[in-house]
Amino acid sequence: MIKHKVGKSMVALVVTGALGLLLSACGPASSPSSSNGASSSGTATTNAANKTNDVITSKFKEVTRVEGKVFGTFYYITVPGGYPGGTETLQSDANFVFSRVASSINTFDESSELSRFNDFHETKPFLISDYLASIIEEMILQSRRIDQAMDPTVGPLVNMWGFGHKGEITKAPSDHEIEEAKSYVGLDMFSLRRAGNTAYLEKRDPRVELDLSTIGEGLAADEIASLLDEKGIENYMVAVAGAIRSKGANPEGKLWKVGIENPMNQGSSVFVPVCPQGMAISTAGSYRNFFYDEQKDKFFSHIIDPKTGRPIDHRTVSVSVIARQALITDALDTGLLVLGAKAAVDWGNRNDTAVYAIEINADGKPIATYSKSFAPYLTCKVDPNLATPKLAVPANISTQPTAEQVATGHN
């Protein structure tokens, strides 16, 4: 059994523009020929539109940066123009946000609020904070938007497949075990009630467990962005794993620019550069977190389809979403990845949402399709509403399979 657990699409978004390290990597990139779903390969030359004027202001003399590990993945925060109190204060403020998020939804921490609810094996009302209630309400809303392809009750299935807090597995669960777990998975298996300033969660089955890990990075990115906004910071980039919030200009005085990672050359090349223009962007990828069942000679992705109870087995390996909040993009990208590229892009077009999907074709090459709403973000030019970054990417893991192997399930 071989397994890697590096978090949700840890570097599926490569951030560029702040330090210059990956600016050149943002050159060769795919250039999809149509905003309504035309394909493109990862070897095409840079879209000419990305060469337009992207200067917002003059280069900043002072830049505050912090970076590190959190939630089992990496984070980077860059503030062109400087942060009040400098690096030490920015780090302290970021740590406060990370602690708040973790103490609420981290299922790897037995003392977190969500863990205590999961360990409460009764069907009586369980008192929760307004903070956690608001997060769950947003998750429920986004889940319903995509027909529950993302489901916060998927926790038992995530654990059964070895991707949760209960640890790794050596072989795939049986059909019987999967069907048994599915019997207490679904939005109808719990309820959230409010009474004045008080909120309660209630299970229909004592075995119900909630898993909000899919939005942890996005939630943290939003909270730090809100903190920076409250302090009057006009230029920043916050990247927590594959969830990014940015505003204003990068240290060079240009648009923040992020690169969606090439799944065939992870960690070292960009598939396509994107300018979020002040919006949130996140990517869910199926090719970085998996386990290998030696008996079946098959790779299993960490992306679980709540309806089948099994890891996805189609050829879509990456879905990116742009919206106002990273919590929303984080909630949607995982569910849209479950649906697959065509369904994801079709959903984006029907719901006026920016969606970009990468799948592996029959020839083993990555191709991209995207919704009409995503097209403006592929053209990096000065606009009244702008923002975006750049940073180093963790080293590639030599023992992980190719994106095609994970997409097809075979070694």
Phi, psi and omega in degrees: 000130177240135181209143175231136177234097184241019177088172184290110174042058192308317179232035176293340171246117177264123185266133184227155173115343184268319184249341180091354184297322182245013181298320179290329179292340180277003179285281179297122181204165179289152178225081181308138188272353181211143181277355182253018172123016178288153183273162174206156177258161182281005183251004181291161179282167183299138176298130182301332181298334182282358180261005180288168182301122180238019181275129179254316183208183179285162181298140181277137179279330182240134178221130176256130181226143169221152178204163180171200180245141176203148180054029180076015180217194186248151174225154180216134177229127180233130180233093175297137182095350176092156180245136180303121182094352176075198185300317183298317180290319178298318179296318180297316180295319179295318180298324178298315179296313181301320180295319181296314180297313182296318182293343180266311191238359183286108181282352175276354177249112184298339183269354181294158182299318181290322178297321179294325175292316180298326180277357179272091187271058178220166180255014176277158179301139180242120183291131177229166180284158175298326179300308180294322180300318181295321178296313182295321178300319178293320177298316180298316180300311182291326178298316180293329179298328183247033174056038175060028173293337168247126185224121182294347178270010185287357184314310180301324179287322177300315179293321181298327180270005173085017182250006181252196185287349181275359172098181186283163176236163180253344177210159182294146178294158181283164177301321180296316180296320180295313181296324179295316179293323180296337182293343176234033174243133180144152181298337180279359183269000175208165177222152177240124181239144175241140176223097185068236178267010183250142179232146181226146169250144181221129181269143172275336177228133183301340183274356181299136176224137176262143178229110182253017184298334182295340181246005182301313181294317180296319178299314180296318179298318178297316184293321178290320178299319178297320178298317179295321178298317181297331179273003178079018179287125184263343182225121179195163169222132176236120178235119175239105187055235183268016180247128186227135170239135179215160183204144175069227186243158175276178184302337179274000181082015182249174176301141169294139181225129177243154179243128172285126188295142173284114184294344180270351181214064192297135173085351184230355179213155182257134178280317176204137176278145182224140173251105185295341177054046176086356179268169175272148176219140175213158181229136171253130179234146183259002192253005183248344182228118189198173166223155183248121178268110183296323181297321181264355182050054186214140174271141177239124180288157177280352179279110184261131174277114183299334184278326178267338183078011185233160175298150178298148182229020177266182187268003177283126185245351183202136174224128178246145181226141175242131179203184183291325183236144180289333176299320180290315180296322179295322179290321183282321188298322179294314180295322179291329174295321176301319183290331182098162189304308184298310181296323181295313180292319177301318178298317179300318179293320180291329186251014178051047181239138181284112182229134179229122184239143175239131175229162179262123182278182184296339179270005179079018180251145179283135175231152184239146170225154181207157181282163180300325182291343181278335187308315182300333183279351177271352178254102185271090178223156183301132183213156181303332182246100185225169175170154170164159192231219185173138179188169183287155182247138178305152181300148180291153178266115189294335185268001183278153182284170175286164178299325180294321180296319179290321181297323182264346178085006185240151179278000000 
